[in-house]
Amino acid sequence: MSDVTAHPSAGWARWQRSWWYHAVLYARTWRGSVISTAVFPLLFLAAMGVGVGHLVSQHAGRVQGLSYLDFIAPGLLATTAMQIGEGESTWSVLGAVKWQRTYHAAISTPLEPEDVLLGKLSWVGTRALATGVIYTVIIGLFGALHSWWALSLPLVATLIALAFAAPLVAWTCTLENEGALITFYRFAIVPMFLFSATFYPVSAYPGYLRPLVQLAPLYHGVALARAGADGHGSLGALSAHVAVLGVMAVAGLLWGRHTLRRRLVN
């Protein structure tokens, strides 16, 4: 992690130097994420929002008072933020603590485990914010933004990414192999992507399944993004969604301070 300590700004806090390491690393590899960041949303919105949306409009009309494009576009932003949080906090973290031992090298400098954690999470937030800006612009180009509250969508994406990243970093630090990550992706991330009211409303589920859908963390992110794009939603409900995601992020941060220090120091 030599790039962390090589930054010329001596006045930076230690965790900011950890953030700088991730920024330098991403600057060398960003081309690999261009398609998923900019091209995929264009193709997905064209296929699902315009293509499938035309069929939905013909046979089912509007969804919760919205066109199908307006309905799924904010959900796409939310699911992408979740995938950023998950992708940055599982395999790369396990590699850094087990195979490459990058984090061990980091704490051999003046950095503490807490600095490594804060640097990682601040980088996840930075990347989610930048991706949220790009997605918001793309959604706007498709005509799926109907409120000035849409300006909050990059912040919503950041909150969603941190809500997933913080507890996942804390958990991944405790693992010894990748088997649990594969299981988690198959039985948690994929079902949340498909069944968190992203592609169809909660009312489409059987009554006994609706509470389970509403317990999924991604559901709260989708609801926030949809409210931001459309400009509708009660203050109480929106506050509850923010609270759920915020508690996940803070709890993950506190848990991660313990698990990362135990993994790297003890």
C-alpha positions as CSV (number, residue, x, y, z in Angstrom):
1,M,0.0,0.0,0.0
2,S,2.8,2.4,-0.8
3,D,0.5,4.7,-2.7
4,V,-1.2,5.5,0.5
5,T,1.8,7.0,2.1
6,A,3.1,8.5,-1.1
7,H,0.5,11.3,-1.3
8,P,2.2,14.7,-1.0
9,S,-0.5,16.2,1.3
10,A,1.0,15.6,4.7
11,G,-2.0,17.3,6.3
12,W,-4.4,14.6,5.3
13,A,-5.9,12.4,8.1
14,R,-4.7,8.8,8.1
15,W,-8.0,7.4,6.9
16,Q,-7.9,9.8,4.0
17,R,-4.6,8.3,3.0
18,S,-6.3,4.9,2.9
19,W,-9.0,6.5,0.7
20,W,-6.3,7.8,-1.6
21,Y,-4.9,4.3,-2.0
22,H,-8.3,3.0,-3.3
23,A,-8.6,6.1,-5.6
24,V,-5.1,5.5,-7.1
25,L,-5.9,1.8,-7.6
26,Y,-9.2,2.6,-9.3
27,A,-7.6,5.2,-11.5
28,R,-5.6,2.3,-13.0
29,T,-8.5,-0.1,-13.4
30,W,-11.5,2.2,-14.1
31,R,-11.9,1.2,-17.7
32,G,-13.2,-2.2,-16.6
33,S,-16.2,-0.6,-14.9
34,V,-17.2,1.7,-17.7
35,I,-19.6,-0.7,-19.3
36,S,-21.4,-1.6,-16.0
37,T,-21.5,2.1,-15.0
38,A,-22.7,3.8,-18.2
39,V,-23.6,1.3,-20.9
40,F,-25.6,-1.3,-18.9
41,P,-28.1,1.3,-17.6
42,L,-28.7,2.6,-21.1
43,L,-29.3,-1.0,-22.4
44,F,-31.3,-2.1,-19.4
45,L,-33.6,0.9,-19.4
46,A,-34.1,0.6,-23.2
47,A,-35.0,-3.1,-22.9
48,M,-37.0,-3.1,-19.7
49,G,-38.3,0.4,-19.4
50,V,-39.1,1.0,-23.1
51,G,-39.5,-2.5,-24.5
52,V,-41.1,-4.4,-21.7
53,G,-42.7,-1.1,-20.4
54,H,-44.6,-0.8,-23.7
55,L,-46.1,-4.3,-23.2
56,V,-46.9,-3.5,-19.5
57,S,-48.7,-0.3,-20.5
58,Q,-50.8,-2.2,-23.1
59,H,-51.9,-5.0,-20.8
60,A,-51.7,-3.6,-17.3
61,G,-51.7,0.2,-17.6
62,R,-49.7,2.2,-15.1
63,V,-47.9,0.7,-12.0
64,Q,-48.7,2.6,-8.8
65,G,-49.6,5.6,-11.0
66,L,-46.3,5.5,-12.9
67,S,-45.3,4.4,-16.3
68,Y,-43.3,1.2,-16.1
69,L,-40.2,3.1,-17.2
70,D,-40.7,5.6,-14.3
71,F,-41.3,2.7,-12.0
72,I,-38.1,0.6,-12.6
73,A,-35.6,3.4,-13.5
74,P,-35.0,4.5,-9.8
75,G,-34.9,0.8,-8.8
76,L,-32.1,0.2,-11.2
77,L,-30.1,3.0,-9.5
78,A,-30.8,1.3,-6.1
79,T,-29.8,-2.2,-7.2
80,T,-26.6,-0.8,-8.8
81,A,-25.7,0.9,-5.5
82,M,-26.3,-2.4,-3.7
83,Q,-24.0,-4.1,-6.1
84,I,-21.3,-1.5,-5.6
85,G,-21.5,-2.0,-1.8
86,E,-21.4,-5.7,-2.1
87,G,-18.7,-5.9,-4.8
88,E,-16.3,-3.5,-3.0
89,S,-16.8,-5.3,0.4
90,T,-16.6,-9.0,-0.2
91,W,-14.0,-10.6,-2.5
92,S,-11.6,-7.6,-2.5
93,V,-11.7,-7.4,1.3
94,L,-11.1,-11.2,1.7
95,G,-8.2,-10.9,-0.6
96,A,-6.8,-8.0,1.3
97,V,-6.9,-9.8,4.6
98,K,-6.1,-13.4,3.5
99,W,-4.3,-13.7,0.2
100,Q,-2.7,-10.5,-0.7
101,R,-2.5,-9.3,2.9
102,T,-2.7,-5.7,1.7
103,Y,-4.3,-4.5,4.9
104,H,-1.5,-6.1,7.0
105,A,0.9,-4.0,5.0
106,A,-1.2,-0.9,5.6
107,I,-1.1,-1.2,9.4
108,S,2.7,-1.6,9.2
109,T,2.6,2.1,8.4
110,P,1.2,4.7,10.8
111,L,-2.3,3.6,9.7
112,E,-4.5,1.8,12.2
113,P,-7.2,-0.8,11.4
114,E,-9.8,1.9,11.9
115,D,-8.1,4.0,9.3
116,V,-8.2,1.1,6.8
117,L,-11.9,0.6,7.5
118,L,-12.8,4.3,7.2
119,G,-10.8,4.6,4.0
120,K,-12.5,1.6,2.5
121,L,-16.0,2.8,3.3
122,S,-15.3,6.4,2.3
123,W,-14.1,5.1,-1.1
124,V,-17.3,3.0,-1.4
125,G,-19.3,6.1,-0.7
126,T,-17.3,8.1,-3.2
127,R,-17.7,5.5,-6.0
128,A,-21.5,5.2,-5.2
129,L,-21.9,8.9,-5.3
130,A,-20.2,9.3,-8.7
131,T,-22.1,6.4,-10.1
132,G,-25.3,7.8,-8.7
133,V,-24.7,11.1,-10.6
134,I,-24.2,9.2,-13.9
135,Y,-27.3,7.1,-13.4
136,T,-29.4,10.1,-12.5
137,V,-28.3,11.8,-15.7
138,I,-29.2,8.7,-17.7
139,I,-32.5,8.3,-16.0
140,G,-33.2,12.0,-16.7
141,L,-32.4,11.5,-20.4
142,F,-35.0,8.8,-20.5
143,G,-37.5,11.3,-19.1
144,A,-38.1,9.4,-15.9
145,L,-37.4,12.2,-13.4
146,H,-40.3,14.3,-12.3
147,S,-39.2,16.2,-9.3
148,W,-36.3,18.4,-8.1
149,W,-35.9,15.8,-5.4
150,A,-34.2,13.7,-8.0
151,L,-31.1,15.7,-7.2
152,S,-31.0,13.6,-4.0
153,L,-30.6,10.4,-5.9
154,P,-26.8,10.3,-5.8
155,L,-27.0,10.7,-2.0
156,V,-29.5,7.9,-1.9
157,A,-27.2,5.7,-3.9
158,T,-24.4,6.5,-1.4
159,L,-26.5,5.6,1.6
160,I,-27.6,2.3,0.0
161,A,-24.0,1.3,-0.9
162,L,-22.7,2.1,2.6
163,A,-25.6,0.3,4.2
164,F,-24.5,-2.9,2.5
165,A,-20.7,-2.2,2.5
166,A,-20.2,-1.6,6.2
167,P,-21.7,-4.8,7.6
168,L,-20.2,-6.8,4.7
169,V,-16.7,-5.6,5.3
170,A,-17.1,-6.4,9.0
171,W,-18.4,-9.9,8.2
172,T,-15.9,-10.7,5.4
173,C,-13.0,-9.9,7.8
174,T,-14.0,-12.9,9.8
175,L,-14.0,-15.4,6.9
176,E,-11.3,-17.9,6.1
177,N,-12.5,-18.9,2.6
178,E,-14.7,-17.7,-0.2
179,G,-17.5,-20.4,0.2
180,A,-19.6,-18.2,2.4
181,L,-19.4,-15.3,-0.1
182,I,-20.7,-17.5,-2.9
183,T,-23.6,-18.6,-0.8
184,F,-24.4,-15.1,0.3
185,Y,-24.4,-13.8,-3.3
186,R,-26.7,-16.6,-4.5
187,F,-29.2,-16.6,-1.6
188,A,-29.2,-13.0,-0.5
189,I,-28.0,-10.6,-3.2
190,V,-29.7,-12.2,-6.2
191,P,-33.1,-12.7,-4.4
192,M,-33.0,-9.1,-3.2
193,F,-32.3,-7.9,-6.7
194,L,-35.3,-9.8,-8.1
195,F,-37.7,-9.5,-5.2
196,S,-37.4,-6.1,-3.6
197,A,-40.2,-4.3,-5.5
198,T,-37.7,-3.3,-8.1
199,F,-39.6,-4.8,-11.1
200,Y,-43.1,-5.0,-9.7
201,P,-44.8,-3.5,-6.7
202,V,-45.2,-5.1,-3.3
203,S,-49.0,-5.5,-4.0
204,A,-48.1,-8.1,-6.7
205,Y,-46.8,-10.5,-4.0
206,P,-49.1,-12.8,-1.9
207,G,-50.1,-11.2,1.3
208,Y,-47.9,-13.5,3.4
209,L,-44.8,-12.6,1.5
210,R,-45.2,-8.8,1.6
211,P,-43.7,-8.4,5.1
212,L,-40.6,-10.4,4.0
213,V,-40.1,-8.2,1.0
214,Q,-40.4,-5.1,3.1
215,L,-37.8,-6.4,5.5
216,A,-35.2,-6.6,2.7
217,P,-32.6,-3.8,3.0
218,L,-32.8,-3.1,-0.8
219,Y,-36.6,-2.6,-0.6
220,H,-35.9,0.6,1.5
221,G,-33.3,1.8,-1.0
222,V,-35.7,1.2,-3.9
223,A,-38.5,3.1,-2.1
224,L,-36.2,6.1,-1.4
225,A,-34.9,6.2,-5.0
226,R,-38.5,6.0,-6.4
227,A,-39.7,8.7,-4.1
228,G,-36.8,10.9,-5.1
229,A,-37.4,10.5,-8.8
230,D,-41.1,11.0,-8.6
231,G,-41.3,13.5,-5.7
232,H,-43.9,11.7,-3.8
233,G,-43.9,9.9,-0.4
234,S,-44.8,10.5,3.2
235,L,-42.2,12.0,5.5
236,G,-42.8,9.2,8.0
237,A,-42.2,6.4,5.5
238,L,-39.2,8.1,3.9
239,S,-37.7,8.7,7.4
240,A,-38.1,5.0,8.2
241,H,-36.4,4.0,5.0
242,V,-33.4,6.3,5.8
243,A,-33.3,5.1,9.4
244,V,-33.1,1.4,8.4
245,L,-30.2,2.1,5.9
246,G,-28.5,4.4,8.3
247,V,-28.6,2.0,11.2
248,M,-27.2,-0.7,8.9
249,A,-24.3,1.5,8.0
250,V,-23.5,2.7,11.5
251,A,-23.9,-0.8,13.0
252,G,-21.6,-2.2,10.3
253,L,-19.0,0.5,11.0
254,L,-19.0,-0.3,14.7
255,W,-18.8,-4.1,14.1
256,G,-16.1,-3.6,11.5
257,R,-13.9,-1.7,13.9
258,H,-13.9,-4.8,16.1
259,T,-13.5,-7.5,13.5
260,L,-10.9,-5.8,11.4
261,R,-8.7,-5.0,14.4
262,R,-9.0,-8.6,15.6
263,R,-8.1,-10.0,12.2
264,L,-5.1,-7.7,11.6
265,V,-3.6,-7.2,15.0
266,N,-4.5,-10.2,17.2
